[in-house]
């Protein structure tokens, strides 16, 4: 049986991961903590946030998978409105860049592998995991949730690159 929609989603994630890893590799160490203003995301935070999003939102909540990133990512890289810590400009408050890159890649691969195990019919159903009640609407249709999270990756990749270019 053809799984065209599943294949399209998995391919979209693979392309997003490749692009984000490629862009992350080009950001010089001295630009990784650039912020447009205090309290706003720097490239390290954006990359960590994408890791958190793939791991917790896509992999665990949407797909029902096991977490792949350290639990601290849910505090360090989640937005404040879901319980994340305030964004700081102190590099000591975060894991190092190489660790975040490695965990991003690991979380992304887990999402892709789980998506590839789905059937197209699964995409019309709800989340396979247990999202919080406050976010239930976002997880009503698995295919829409997964498409949104692939798009989310490119949104923050753009922010990561824009902020890295600040002087």
Secondary structure, 3 states (H helix, E strand, C coil): CCCHHHHHHHHHHHHHHHHHHHHHHHCCHHHCCCCCCCCCCCHHHHHHHHHHHHHHHHHHHHCCCCCCCCCCHHHHCCCHHHCCCCCCCCHHHCCCHHHHHHHHHHHHHHHHHHHHCCCHHHHHCCCCCCCCHHHHHHHCCHHHHHHHHHHHHHHHHHHHHHHHCCC
